[in-house]
Amino acid sequence: MYIIKAEQNQIDNIVGMSVRAFETDINCGGKKGDYPPEYDSIEWHRKMAEEGRLFQAIEDEKLVGAAIFFLIQVARAYILVGFSLTVSITGKAMEYF
């Protein structure tokens, strides 16, 4: 599996994966309706891709997941914060987590 910057032609697929991932959280203890802001917004994901924050996970030439990364400066330390959006609906990507 490798991670690269998201391509604009994958945004719809990434958002679809995000919706499926977060809306099924209730099956493993999540609260219904407790989703991150903009998890289902195509425009927001496009903006994140344009800003270079949206990445896609590829395995066997197939999209299996995505993540949005933010860099936060705290005093003089920098912290890379990852916000995982999606997981593979096949479950194959779960081997890596």
Residue frames as qw, qx, qy, qz and C-alpha x, y, z in Angstrom:
[[0.000, 0.892, 0.453, 0.000, 0.00, 0.00, 0.00],
 [0.415, 0.031, -0.011, 0.909, 1.20, 3.50, -0.71],
 [0.014, -0.823, -0.449, 0.349, -0.15, 6.96, 0.08],
 [0.351, 0.181, 0.309, 0.865, -0.16, 9.79, -2.43],
 [0.191, 0.252, 0.160, -0.935, -1.87, 13.16, -2.73],
 [0.485, 0.475, 0.699, -0.226, -5.49, 12.72, -3.72],
 [0.145, 0.085, 0.587, 0.792, -6.40, 13.18, -7.34],
 [0.377, 0.145, 0.096, -0.910, -9.38, 15.36, -8.21],
 [0.609, 0.045, -0.579, -0.540, -10.97, 12.49, -10.15],
 [0.455, -0.117, -0.858, 0.208, -11.08, 10.44, -6.92],
 [0.165, -0.167, 0.380, -0.895, -12.90, 12.99, -4.75],
 [0.721, -0.147, -0.180, -0.652, -16.37, 11.50, -5.30],
 [0.801, -0.019, -0.598, 0.041, -15.05, 8.02, -4.41],
 [0.323, 0.142, -0.610, 0.710, -13.26, 9.33, -1.32],
 [0.384, -0.188, 0.221, -0.877, -16.36, 11.13, -0.08],
 [0.816, -0.104, -0.371, -0.431, -18.45, 8.00, -0.67],
 [0.679, 0.027, -0.656, 0.330, -15.98, 5.98, 1.39],
 [0.043, 0.201, -0.467, 0.860, -16.05, 8.63, 4.12],
 [0.618, -0.199, -0.023, -0.760, -19.84, 8.49, 4.33],
 [0.861, -0.074, -0.478, -0.158, -19.87, 4.68, 4.49],
 [0.530, 0.133, -0.634, 0.547, -17.10, 4.62, 7.09],
 [0.064, -0.159, 0.440, -0.881, -18.54, 7.19, 9.48],
 [0.652, -0.150, -0.074, -0.739, -22.18, 6.21, 9.11],
 [0.854, -0.088, -0.506, -0.085, -21.35, 2.62, 10.07],
 [0.153, 0.413, -0.636, 0.633, -19.48, 3.67, 13.23],
 [0.649, -0.314, 0.225, -0.655, -22.65, 2.88, 15.17],
 [0.933, 0.047, -0.330, -0.136, -21.96, -0.80, 14.44],
 [0.731, 0.073, -0.470, 0.490, -18.83, -0.65, 16.60],
 [0.456, -0.511, -0.478, 0.550, -19.88, 1.64, 19.46],
 [0.153, 0.087, 0.101, 0.979, -20.06, 5.06, 17.81],
 [0.219, 0.510, 0.538, -0.635, -22.95, 7.42, 18.44],
 [0.383, 0.600, 0.622, 0.326, -25.47, 7.95, 15.66],
 [0.136, 0.946, 0.215, 0.199, -25.02, 11.37, 14.12],
 [0.473, -0.797, 0.221, 0.303, -21.60, 11.94, 15.74],
 [0.785, 0.413, 0.210, 0.411, -19.72, 12.60, 12.52],
 [0.424, -0.343, 0.070, 0.835, -16.82, 14.97, 11.89],
 [0.288, 0.752, 0.107, -0.583, -17.68, 18.26, 10.22],
 [0.426, 0.667, -0.379, -0.479, -17.84, 18.12, 6.41],
 [0.485, -0.219, 0.842, 0.093, -17.32, 14.33, 6.32],
 [0.542, 0.446, 0.708, 0.079, -19.84, 14.15, 3.46],
 [0.231, 0.885, 0.043, -0.402, -18.98, 17.38, 1.63],
 [0.791, 0.382, 0.251, 0.408, -17.53, 17.07, -1.86],
 [0.214, 0.907, -0.044, 0.359, -16.63, 20.76, -1.95],
 [0.496, -0.799, 0.333, -0.071, -14.73, 20.57, 1.36],
 [0.859, -0.144, 0.408, 0.275, -12.78, 17.51, 0.18],
 [0.613, 0.663, 0.160, 0.399, -11.97, 19.33, -3.08],
 [0.080, -0.943, 0.189, -0.262, -10.65, 22.25, -1.04],
 [0.716, -0.567, 0.402, 0.069, -8.54, 19.91, 1.12],
 [0.842, 0.219, 0.333, 0.363, -7.10, 18.35, -2.06],
 [0.377, 0.841, 0.045, 0.385, -6.32, 21.78, -3.53],
 [0.304, -0.877, 0.309, -0.206, -4.52, 22.72, -0.29],
 [0.503, 0.454, -0.720, 0.148, -2.49, 19.51, -0.48],
 [0.397, -0.364, 0.631, -0.559, -4.01, 18.06, 2.71],
 [0.886, 0.086, 0.228, -0.395, -6.02, 15.17, 1.25],
 [0.024, 0.465, -0.863, -0.194, -4.19, 11.92, 0.56],
 [0.895, 0.083, -0.113, -0.424, -5.38, 8.65, -0.90],
 [0.488, -0.390, 0.781, 0.000, -4.24, 5.15, 0.02],
 [0.724, 0.431, -0.365, -0.396, -3.70, 2.85, -2.96],
 [0.504, -0.312, 0.806, -0.009, -3.23, -0.90, -2.90],
 [0.479, 0.189, 0.808, 0.287, -3.04, -3.09, -5.99],
 [0.072, 0.139, 0.427, 0.891, -3.84, 0.03, -8.05],
 [0.300, -0.640, -0.631, -0.320, -7.16, 0.46, -6.18],
 [0.172, -0.534, 0.238, -0.793, -8.29, 3.22, -3.84],
 [0.585, -0.290, -0.748, 0.123, -8.63, 1.67, -0.37],
 [0.415, -0.705, -0.429, 0.384, -8.71, 4.70, 1.91],
 [0.259, 0.706, 0.040, 0.657, -7.92, 8.35, 2.45],
 [0.515, -0.556, -0.377, 0.532, -6.71, 10.75, 5.13],
 [0.129, 0.901, 0.056, 0.410, -6.50, 14.47, 5.70],
 [0.693, -0.207, -0.291, 0.627, -3.39, 15.81, 7.40],
 [0.071, -0.961, -0.061, -0.259, -2.98, 19.09, 9.24],
 [0.607, 0.147, -0.375, 0.685, 0.25, 20.58, 10.55],
 [0.387, -0.880, -0.230, -0.148, -0.17, 22.35, 13.85],
 [0.419, 0.448, -0.415, 0.672, 2.48, 24.61, 15.37],
 [0.633, -0.730, -0.257, -0.012, 2.63, 24.52, 19.16],
 [0.416, -0.816, 0.243, 0.318, 5.17, 27.05, 20.45],
 [0.135, 0.690, -0.617, -0.353, 8.28, 25.84, 18.61],
 [0.380, -0.059, 0.921, 0.065, 7.20, 22.24, 18.15],
 [0.522, 0.215, -0.392, -0.726, 5.36, 21.04, 15.10],
 [0.487, 0.035, 0.838, -0.244, 2.88, 18.22, 15.23],
 [0.316, 0.067, -0.683, -0.655, 1.54, 16.39, 12.20],
 [0.504, 0.122, 0.630, -0.579, -2.07, 15.54, 12.94],
 [0.146, -0.022, -0.846, -0.513, -3.77, 12.92, 10.83],
 [0.559, 0.157, 0.386, -0.716, -7.52, 12.74, 10.56],
 [0.145, -0.002, 0.943, 0.301, -8.51, 9.42, 9.10],
 [0.496, 0.188, -0.049, -0.847, -11.55, 9.67, 6.90],
 [0.843, 0.202, -0.207, -0.453, -12.09, 6.35, 5.30],
 [0.449, -0.336, 0.828, 0.022, -11.38, 2.67, 5.44],
 [0.245, 0.147, -0.810, -0.512, -11.66, 0.02, 2.82],
 [0.758, -0.062, 0.127, -0.637, -15.12, -1.49, 2.59],
 [0.820, 0.199, -0.531, -0.080, -13.42, -4.76, 1.70],
 [0.772, -0.625, 0.105, -0.039, -11.68, -4.76, 5.07],
 [0.866, 0.247, -0.108, 0.422, -8.32, -5.44, 3.44],
 [0.221, 0.692, -0.243, 0.642, -6.86, -2.11, 4.50],
 [0.653, -0.688, 0.074, -0.309, -7.72, -2.89, 8.12],
 [0.930, -0.051, -0.153, 0.331, -4.67, -5.19, 8.17],
 [0.487, 0.438, -0.170, 0.737, -2.52, -2.06, 8.30],
 [0.262, -0.664, 0.096, -0.694, -4.21, -0.41, 11.29]]
